[in-house]
Amino acid sequence: MKLRKALLYFMIIYLLIGFGFAVYGQIIANPNDPPPMPVWAPGLSLSRRLMSLFLYFLPSVLLWPIFLPPTIYHAIKNALL
């Protein structure tokens, strides 16, 4: 029972830190910044498209189990079995 309570506290703290970081990012955002440009935008060169693919897309796809908290990963894994 103590383990479940500790995992619940861990998940709550993890989510609060993420929410706090998101709120902080919105507070410091400059409203005059241009909106982000998607990878498929016509003005990007091929090298910038490949750089964004290798730097952002592939690591997030390959390393998603590391980015998720272990409790959520095991819940998804057990639900799919």
Long-range contacts (C-beta under 8 A, 24 or more apart in sequence): 7-71, 10-69, 10-71, 11-69, 11-71, 11-72, 14-69
